[in-house]
Amino acid sequence: MKKSRQTRAAPKDVSCPVGESSCEWIDEVTRLRVQVDELSQLVATDPLTGLFNLRHFKQAMQAEMDRSKRSSIPTSLVMAEVDHFETLNDEHGREAGNQVLKRIADICRGEVRTTDLVCRYGGEVFAIVFPETHLNLAVKVADRIRQEIADTPIELDHGEVKVTVSMGASVYVKTSVIDVVEFIDSVDKFLFEAKQSGRNCICHIDYAELRSVTEIGAPGRILRIARD
C-alpha cells in the first residue's frame, strides 16, 4: 500500500504559502521565518554590546524625524562618549575596554523606556533616540544615566575602574529644516562642547531658545551645561 504524506495544520502565526489549511511545507516555512528573523537581528545588532548598530540607528532616526514632521511631536537625540577611553585601553587592555562598553550598554538599557532606542554609534560612542519626547525629559533621563555610570565601579578581571561619559543632546521638531546627517552632526557638536567643558556633563540647546530656533543645530553660544 502506498503511504500517504502526512500533513498538519499550520500554526496560527504562520500561513501556508499556497493558502491551504493543512500544509506539508509548514515546517520549512517556519524554519525559514526563524532564520530570516535571526538574520535581521544580526544585521541590526552590535555583536559586542547587543545594542542596535549604526546602520539601524540611522534608519530609525530618519523614521522618527519623519514621524515628528507628521505629528508635530518632537524627537530627541542624545549622544554619549566614554571619557578618556583610549587611556583606559592603554592602561588596562582592550578586553577591559570591551567590558566597560558592555556595562555602559547595560546601564543605558536599564534606564530608558521600551520605546527608546539605545545604539552603539561606533567605538566608545553611544546614541539614544527618544521618540515623541521633549528635550527636557530626554536630558533628565540622560543625566540620570550619566550619574549612574559615574557612580558605578565596573568590575574587570583584575580589579575595577570608574569611568564617566560626556553627552550632547538636541531635539528635532516639525519646523526643523535639516536632514538626518545634519541633525546628528548638531548633536555631535554639543558632545564636543561637553568634552571641552570638563567632561562628565551634558551640553544641549538652551530650552529658552527652542521656540525661536527653527533650524536645530544652533551655534555654540546656545548652550546649557548639566553637571554635578
C-alpha positions as CSV (number, residue, x, y, z in Angstrom):
1,M,0.0,0.0,0.0
2,K,1.3,3.4,-0.9
3,K,2.0,5.6,2.1
4,S,0.4,9.0,2.1
5,R,2.4,12.0,3.0
6,Q,1.3,13.3,6.4
7,T,0.3,17.0,6.7
8,R,-0.6,19.1,9.6
9,A,-2.5,22.3,10.3
10,A,-0.4,25.5,10.1
11,P,0.3,27.4,13.4
12,K,-1.9,30.5,13.8
13,D,1.1,32.8,13.3
14,V,2.4,31.0,10.2
15,S,0.5,30.8,6.9
16,C,0.8,28.2,4.3
17,P,2.4,29.7,1.2
18,V,-0.3,28.3,-1.1
19,G,-3.2,29.1,1.3
20,E,-4.1,25.6,2.4
21,S,-5.4,24.9,5.9
22,S,-3.2,21.8,6.1
23,C,0.3,22.2,4.7
24,E,3.1,19.7,4.2
25,W,5.6,22.6,3.9
26,I,4.7,24.3,7.2
27,D,7.9,23.1,9.0
28,E,10.0,24.5,6.2
29,V,8.1,27.8,6.2
30,T,8.5,28.1,10.0
31,R,12.2,27.3,9.8
32,L,12.8,29.9,7.1
33,R,10.9,32.5,9.0
34,V,13.0,31.9,12.1
35,Q,16.2,32.2,10.0
36,V,15.1,35.4,8.5
37,D,14.3,36.9,11.9
38,E,17.7,35.8,13.2
39,L,19.5,37.3,10.2
40,S,17.5,40.6,10.5
41,Q,18.6,40.8,14.2
42,L,22.2,40.2,13.3
43,V,22.2,42.9,10.6
44,A,20.7,45.4,13.1
45,T,22.8,44.5,16.2
46,D,26.2,45.3,17.5
47,P,27.8,42.0,18.5
48,L,29.8,43.3,21.5
49,T,27.1,45.1,23.4
50,G,23.9,43.7,21.9
51,L,22.7,47.2,21.2
52,F,21.4,48.4,17.8
53,N,24.2,49.3,15.5
54,L,25.0,52.4,13.4
55,R,23.0,51.1,10.4
56,H,19.8,50.6,12.4
57,F,20.3,53.8,14.3
58,K,20.4,55.9,11.1
59,Q,17.3,54.2,9.7
60,A,15.4,54.6,13.0
61,M,16.5,58.2,13.4
62,Q,15.2,59.1,9.9
63,A,11.9,57.3,10.6
64,E,11.4,59.2,13.9
65,M,12.3,62.5,12.2
66,D,9.7,61.8,9.6
67,R,7.2,61.0,12.3
68,S,7.9,64.3,14.0
69,K,7.2,66.1,10.8
70,R,3.8,64.4,10.5
71,S,2.8,64.5,14.1
72,S,4.4,67.8,15.3
73,I,5.7,65.8,18.4
74,P,9.5,66.3,18.8
75,T,12.1,63.6,18.7
76,S,15.2,64.0,21.0
77,L,18.6,62.6,20.5
78,V,21.4,62.1,23.0
79,M,25.0,61.0,22.1
80,A,27.4,59.9,24.8
81,E,31.1,59.2,24.6
82,V,33.2,57.4,27.3
83,D,35.8,59.9,28.7
84,H,39.5,59.0,28.2
85,F,38.7,55.7,26.7
86,E,42.0,55.4,24.8
87,T,43.8,55.8,28.1
88,L,41.7,53.1,29.7
89,N,42.6,50.7,26.9
90,D,46.3,51.6,27.2
91,E,46.4,51.0,30.9
92,H,44.0,48.0,31.3
93,G,43.9,46.4,27.8
94,R,41.3,46.3,25.1
95,E,39.3,43.5,26.8
96,A,38.9,45.7,29.8
97,G,37.6,48.4,27.4
98,N,35.1,45.9,25.9
99,Q,33.9,45.1,29.4
100,V,33.4,48.8,30.1
101,L,31.4,49.2,26.9
102,K,29.1,46.3,27.7
103,R,28.5,47.6,31.2
104,I,27.6,51.1,29.9
105,A,25.2,49.4,27.4
106,D,23.5,47.6,30.3
107,I,23.1,50.8,32.3
108,C,21.6,52.6,29.3
109,R,19.2,49.8,28.6
110,G,18.1,49.8,32.2
111,E,17.2,53.5,32.3
112,V,15.2,54.0,29.2
113,R,11.7,53.1,28.1
114,T,11.0,50.2,25.8
115,T,10.1,52.7,23.1
116,D,13.5,54.4,23.2
117,L,16.4,53.1,21.1
118,V,19.9,52.7,22.5
119,C,22.5,52.2,19.9
120,R,26.3,51.8,19.6
121,Y,27.2,54.6,17.2
122,G,30.8,53.4,16.9
123,G,33.9,52.9,19.1
124,E,33.1,54.4,22.6
125,V,30.2,56.5,21.3
126,F,26.6,55.6,22.1
127,A,23.4,57.2,20.8
128,I,19.9,57.2,22.4
129,V,16.8,58.1,20.4
130,F,13.9,59.3,22.4
131,P,10.8,59.2,20.1
132,E,8.0,61.6,20.8
133,T,10.0,63.2,23.6
134,H,10.7,66.8,24.5
135,L,14.3,67.8,25.1
136,N,13.9,68.5,28.9
137,L,12.7,64.9,29.5
138,A,15.5,63.4,27.4
139,V,18.1,65.4,29.2
140,K,16.7,64.4,32.5
141,V,17.0,60.7,31.6
142,A,20.4,61.1,30.1
143,D,21.7,62.9,33.2
144,R,20.4,60.0,35.3
145,I,22.4,57.6,33.0
146,R,25.5,59.8,33.3
147,Q,25.3,59.9,37.0
148,E,24.8,56.2,37.4
149,I,27.8,55.5,35.1
150,A,29.9,57.9,37.2
151,D,28.8,56.2,40.5
152,T,29.1,52.6,39.4
153,P,32.5,50.9,39.6
154,I,32.9,48.5,36.7
155,E,34.3,45.1,37.6
156,L,37.3,43.9,35.5
157,D,39.1,40.6,35.6
158,H,41.9,42.2,37.7
159,G,40.0,44.8,39.7
160,E,37.6,47.6,39.0
161,V,37.6,51.0,37.3
162,K,35.3,54.0,37.4
163,V,34.5,55.9,34.2
164,T,32.5,58.9,33.1
165,V,30.7,59.9,29.9
166,S,30.3,63.2,28.1
167,M,26.9,63.9,26.4
168,G,25.4,66.1,23.8
169,A,21.7,66.5,23.2
170,S,19.3,68.2,20.8
171,V,15.7,67.9,19.6
172,Y,14.1,67.6,16.1
173,V,10.8,69.4,15.7
174,K,8.3,69.9,13.0
175,T,9.9,73.2,11.9
176,S,13.4,71.8,11.7
177,V,14.9,72.2,8.2
178,I,17.9,69.9,8.4
179,D,18.4,66.3,7.3
180,V,19.4,63.3,9.4
181,V,23.1,63.8,8.8
182,E,23.0,67.4,9.8
183,F,20.9,66.7,12.9
184,I,23.3,64.0,14.1
185,D,26.2,66.4,13.4
186,S,24.5,69.1,15.5
187,V,24.2,66.7,18.5
188,D,27.9,65.7,18.0
189,K,28.8,69.4,18.3
190,F,27.2,69.6,21.7
191,L,29.0,66.4,22.7
192,F,32.2,68.1,21.7
193,E,31.2,71.1,23.8
194,A,30.7,68.8,26.8
195,K,34.2,67.4,26.4
196,Q,35.7,70.9,26.1
197,S,33.7,71.9,29.2
198,G,35.4,69.4,31.5
199,R,33.7,66.1,30.6
200,N,31.2,64.2,32.7
201,C,28.4,66.6,31.7
202,I,25.7,67.2,29.2
203,C,25.6,70.1,26.7
204,H,22.4,70.9,24.8
205,I,20.5,73.6,23.1
206,D,19.1,76.1,25.6
207,Y,15.4,75.5,26.4
208,A,14.7,79.2,26.3
209,E,15.9,79.4,22.7
210,L,13.9,76.5,21.3
211,R,10.9,78.5,20.3
212,S,12.9,80.9,18.2
213,V,15.3,78.3,16.7
214,T,13.8,76.6,13.7
215,E,17.0,75.1,12.3
216,I,18.1,72.8,15.1
217,G,21.8,72.8,15.1
218,A,22.2,76.1,16.9
219,P,25.5,78.0,17.2
220,G,27.8,77.1,20.1
221,R,26.7,80.1,22.2
222,I,23.2,78.5,22.6
223,L,24.4,76.0,25.2
224,R,23.4,74.7,28.6
225,I,25.6,72.5,30.7
226,A,24.2,70.0,33.2
227,R,26.7,68.5,35.6
228,D,27.5,68.0,39.2
